[in-house]
Amino acid sequence: MLLGEIGVGKTSLVSRVVRNVFTGVYMPTIGVDVHKHVVTDAGPGRDQRVDIVIWDTDGNFGQSIFRHVYIKGASAAMIVADATRPLTVDRMLALAEGFEDSFPGRPIALVLNKWDLVHDPDRFAEPEPLARSRHIRLKTSAKTGENVRDAFTTTATIMLRRAA
């Protein structure tokens, strides 16, 4: 399940990992878009194949997302924020808390997207609540492709570990 505020790049992350495409044209997701993807290098030895179904959700759902039937089958959540918009990081953390409360024990990956737009990555101050989070944190750029594939591989690996 891909969760996050409007405009954080959820659809762009999916487009990059599934089709290796970035358009830069903003097209909001209405409801949920479903995509299939094969992760070929998951697991501790990076030698396992995992077929995943990615649910790209509408950013307008907010906390009400947890009342929808389709989310109940989610094996994990990748919750996305825009690294240049602090409010989206706050919303990401609130969604992580909501997901964890609704589905205890299911893996969560926190994704700071649009990393290419951070002016000085070496001096980026990760917000304290994010730094304290026990969830895996990843920095991606759907535009450049930086760490996008790794974000999905890491999440698939966590899902495998949970299933074992």
C-alpha positions in Angstrom: 0.0 0.0 0.0 1.4 3.4 -1.1 0.2 6.1 1.2 0.9 9.9 1.5 -0.4 13.4 1.0 -1.3 14.8 -2.4 1.6 15.6 -4.6 4.4 13.8 -2.7 5.2 11.6 -5.8 3.5 8.3 -5.0 2.4 7.8 -8.6 5.8 8.9 -9.9 7.5 6.3 -7.7 5.3 3.6 -9.1 5.8 4.8 -12.7 9.6 4.8 -12.1 9.8 1.3 -10.6 7.2 -0.4 -12.9 8.0 1.3 -16.2 11.2 3.2 -15.5 9.4 6.4 -16.6 9.2 9.9 -15.1 6.9 12.4 -16.8 6.9 15.4 -14.4 3.3 16.0 -15.4 1.1 16.0 -12.3 -2.0 13.8 -12.7 -3.7 13.2 -9.3 -4.8 9.6 -8.5 -8.6 9.3 -8.1 -9.3 6.5 -5.6 -6.8 3.8 -6.1 -4.6 2.6 -9.0 -3.3 -1.0 -8.8 0.0 -2.0 -10.4 1.9 -5.3 -10.5 5.7 -5.4 -10.2 8.3 -8.2 -9.8 11.1 -7.6 -7.3 13.8 -10.0 -8.4 16.4 -9.3 -5.7 14.6 -9.5 -2.4 15.4 -11.3 0.7 18.5 -11.3 2.9 20.7 -12.7 0.1 19.0 -10.6 -2.5 18.2 -13.8 -4.3 14.5 -14.1 -4.0 11.8 -13.1 -6.4 8.6 -11.5 -5.1 5.5 -10.6 -7.1 4.0 -7.5 -5.5 0.8 -5.7 -6.1 1.2 -1.9 -5.5 -1.9 0.0 -4.4 -1.3 3.7 -5.3 -3.8 5.6 -3.2 -5.4 9.0 -3.6 -3.8 11.5 -1.2 -7.2 12.9 -0.2 -8.0 9.9 1.9 -6.0 11.0 4.9 -6.8 8.9 8.0 -10.1 7.7 6.5 -8.0 5.3 4.4 -7.9 2.9 7.3 -11.7 2.4 7.1 -11.6 1.1 3.5 -11.9 -2.6 2.9 -9.1 -2.9 0.4 -6.4 -1.7 2.8 -7.1 -4.6 5.1 -5.2 -7.0 2.8 -2.1 -4.8 2.7 1.1 -6.8 3.6 3.0 -3.5 4.1 2.9 0.2 3.7 5.3 2.6 2.0 4.3 6.0 3.3 5.7 8.8 1.2 6.5 12.5 2.0 8.0 15.3 -0.1 11.4 16.0 1.4 11.0 19.7 0.6 7.6 20.1 2.3 7.8 19.5 6.1 4.0 19.3 6.5 4.0 16.2 4.4 6.5 14.6 6.7 4.2 15.3 9.6 1.3 13.7 7.7 3.6 10.7 6.8 4.2 10.1 10.5 0.5 10.4 11.3 -0.3 7.9 8.6 2.4 5.5 9.9 0.8 5.7 13.3 -2.6 5.1 11.9 -1.4 2.1 9.8 0.4 0.6 12.8 -2.6 1.0 15.0 -4.9 -0.5 12.4 -2.6 -3.3 11.3 -0.1 -4.1 14.1 3.0 -5.9 13.1 2.8 -5.1 9.4 5.9 -3.5 7.9 6.1 0.2 7.3 8.7 2.0 5.2 8.9 5.8 5.4 10.0 7.3 2.1 11.3 10.9 1.7 10.8 11.5 -2.0 11.9 14.4 -4.2 15.4 14.1 -2.6 16.8 15.6 -5.8 15.2 18.9 -4.8 16.9 19.1 -1.4 19.4 22.0 -1.8 22.1 20.7 0.5 21.5 16.9 1.3 24.6 16.8 3.6 23.0 19.5 5.8 19.5 18.2 5.7 18.1 18.1 9.2 15.8 15.1 9.5 12.8 16.2 11.6 13.2 14.8 15.2 10.0 12.7 15.1 11.2 11.1 11.9 14.7 10.5 13.2 13.2 8.8 16.3 11.0 6.5 14.2 11.8 2.8 14.4 10.5 2.3 10.9 12.9 2.0 7.9 13.6 5.4 6.3 14.5 5.8 2.7 15.4 8.8 0.6 14.3 8.6 -3.1 13.9 10.6 -6.2 11.3 9.5 -8.7 12.7 12.0 -11.1 16.3 10.7 -11.2 15.4 7.2 -10.1 17.7 7.4 -7.0 16.9 4.6 -4.6 13.4 4.0 -6.0 14.1 0.4 -6.9 15.8 -0.1 -3.6 12.8 1.2 -1.7 10.6 -1.4 -3.2 13.2 -4.1 -2.8 13.7 -3.2 0.8 10.0 -3.2 1.5 9.6 -6.6 -0.3 12.4 -8.0 1.9 10.7 -6.8 5.0 7.5 -8.5 3.9 9.3 -11.7 3.3 10.9 -11.6 6.8 7.5 -11.0 8.3 6.0 -14.0 6.4 8.8 -16.3 7.6 
